[in-house]
Amino acid sequence: MRAGGPRKMPRINISLGKQQLDLLNDSGRLVRRYLISTSRNGAGEVNGSYCTPRGRHIVRAKIGAGQPVNAVFVERRPTGEIYSPELSSCFPDRDWILTRILWLSGCEPGFNRLGKVDTMRRCIYIHGSPDSAEMGKPGSIGCIRMRNRDIVELFDLTLLRTPVEIRE
């Protein structure tokens, strides 16, 4: 934060083709670049498609501040569990949402907001993942997965209502 003034709004650009997330400052300069994993089903906005939605979004909620790395979330609430390979073997079909959550909301009515294409109702997040989750290639069921150390850093650098652009 600058002395005597409000903190400027960063921006997030997500490239589905490159499987990367760029954090830009208010001047459009690259601050950080992260490898990510988006949907194995590709791009799409329709509820139930398990695709990653495209277009203009904002960070609507930041969830998990103060939680330990590998904290497990179910329906955006910490379960009290800490992810481990042993826990994973007990729940082999669980879609692991770990450490922090940036919950996205679409900004384009009829494309990624409202009705059958509502990003927020679809519970599309940027979130942490097990260390075993491969980054740099599609693998999620719609969300944007990140390494835990990366989501902690991004969470701390991101403000509510940060613009997020998801492109092919």
C-alpha positions in Angstrom: 0.0 0.0 0.0 1.3 3.4 -0.9 1.6 5.9 2.0 -1.3 8.3 2.0 -3.3 6.6 -0.7 -5.5 3.6 -1.4 -4.0 0.4 -2.6 -4.2 0.1 -6.4 -6.2 -2.8 -8.0 -4.2 -5.6 -9.5 -5.5 -7.7 -12.4 -5.4 -11.4 -13.1 -5.1 -12.9 -16.6 -5.6 -16.6 -17.1 -4.5 -18.3 -20.3 -6.2 -21.7 -20.8 -3.9 -22.5 -23.7 -0.7 -21.7 -21.8 -2.1 -23.0 -18.5 -0.7 -20.0 -16.7 -2.0 -17.2 -14.5 -0.5 -13.7 -14.7 -0.9 -11.2 -11.9 -0.5 -7.7 -13.2 -0.2 -4.5 -11.3 -2.5 -1.4 -11.9 -0.1 -0.3 -14.7 -0.5 -3.7 -16.5 3.1 -4.8 -15.6 3.7 -8.4 -14.8 4.1 -9.0 -11.1 4.0 -12.8 -10.9 3.4 -15.7 -13.3 2.2 -19.1 -12.1 1.6 -22.5 -13.7 -2.0 -23.6 -13.2 -4.3 -26.5 -14.1 -7.7 -25.7 -15.6 -10.5 -28.1 -16.6 -9.7 -31.3 -18.4 -13.0 -30.8 -20.3 -11.8 -27.5 -21.7 -13.5 -24.1 -21.8 -17.2 -23.7 -21.3 -19.7 -21.8 -19.2 -22.8 -24.0 -18.9 -23.7 -25.4 -15.4 -22.8 -29.1 -15.2 -20.2 -29.0 -18.0 -17.2 -29.2 -15.7 -15.5 -26.8 -17.9 -13.5 -23.6 -17.0 -15.6 -20.5 -17.8 -14.1 -17.8 -20.1 -14.5 -14.0 -20.1 -14.5 -11.2 -17.5 -14.8 -12.1 -13.9 -14.0 -10.6 -10.4 -12.8 -12.1 -7.2 -16.1 -12.1 -5.3 -14.8 -13.7 -2.0 -11.5 -14.6 -0.4 -11.7 -17.6 1.8 -9.2 -19.3 4.1 -7.1 -16.4 5.5 -5.0 -17.7 8.4 -5.6 -21.4 7.6 -2.6 -23.7 7.4 -1.1 -24.8 4.1 -3.0 -28.0 3.0 -6.1 -27.1 5.0 -9.0 -29.0 3.4 -12.1 -27.2 2.4 -15.5 -28.7 1.6 -18.2 -26.3 0.4 -15.9 -23.4 1.2 -15.5 -24.3 4.8 -12.4 -25.7 6.5 -13.0 -29.3 7.6 -10.2 -29.2 10.2 -8.3 -31.8 8.1 -4.9 -31.3 6.7 -4.3 -32.9 3.4 -1.9 -35.9 3.3 -1.4 -38.9 1.0 -2.9 -41.0 3.8 -6.0 -38.8 3.9 -6.2 -38.9 0.1 -6.2 -42.7 0.2 -9.3 -42.6 2.5 -11.1 -40.4 0.1 -9.9 -41.3 -3.4 -12.7 -39.6 -5.3 -12.6 -36.2 -3.4 -11.9 -33.1 -5.5 -9.3 -31.6 -3.1 -9.7 -27.8 -2.5 -6.8 -26.8 -0.3 -5.2 -23.8 1.6 -7.0 -20.8 0.1 -10.0 -20.0 -2.2 -10.6 -17.1 -4.5 -14.3 -17.4 -5.5 -15.0 -16.0 -8.9 -18.1 -14.2 -10.2 -18.8 -13.6 -13.9 -19.3 -10.1 -15.2 -21.0 -10.9 -18.5 -24.8 -11.5 -18.2 -25.9 -14.4 -20.5 -22.3 -15.5 -21.0 -20.8 -16.2 -17.5 -23.3 -14.6 -15.2 -26.9 -15.5 -14.3 -29.1 -18.4 -15.5 -27.3 -21.6 -16.6 -24.0 -20.0 -17.1 -23.4 -18.4 -13.7 -19.7 -18.8 -12.7 -20.4 -18.1 -9.0 -23.3 -20.5 -8.8 -21.1 -23.1 -10.4 -18.6 -22.5 -7.5 -15.6 -21.8 -9.8 -12.6 -21.0 -7.7 -8.9 -20.4 -7.9 -7.6 -22.7 -5.2 -4.8 -24.7 -3.8 -4.2 -28.4 -4.7 -2.2 -31.4 -3.5 1.5 -31.3 -4.4 0.8 -34.4 -6.6 -1.6 -32.4 -8.8 0.2 -31.7 -12.1 0.4 -28.1 -13.1 0.8 -26.8 -16.7 -1.8 -29.1 -18.2 -5.6 -29.4 -17.8 -6.8 -31.6 -15.0 -9.5 -30.0 -12.9 -13.3 -30.3 -13.1 -13.7 -26.6 -13.8 -11.7 -24.6 -11.2 -8.3 -23.1 -11.6 -5.8 -25.2 -9.5 -2.6 -23.8 -8.2 0.3 -25.0 -6.1 -0.3 -24.2 -2.4 2.6 -21.8 -2.0 1.4 -20.0 -5.1 -2.2 -19.6 -4.0 -1.0 -18.3 -0.6 1.1 -15.6 -2.4 -1.7 -14.7 -4.9 -4.3 -14.6 -2.1 -2.2 -12.1 -0.2 -1.6 -9.9 -3.3 -5.2 -9.9 -4.4 -8.1 -7.7 -3.4 -11.8 -8.3 -3.4 -13.2 -7.3 -6.8 -9.9 -7.9 -8.5 -10.6 -8.2 -12.2 -10.0 -11.7 -13.7 -9.9 -12.4 -17.4 -10.0 -16.0 -18.5 -9.0 -16.5 -22.2 -8.4 -19.5 -24.5 
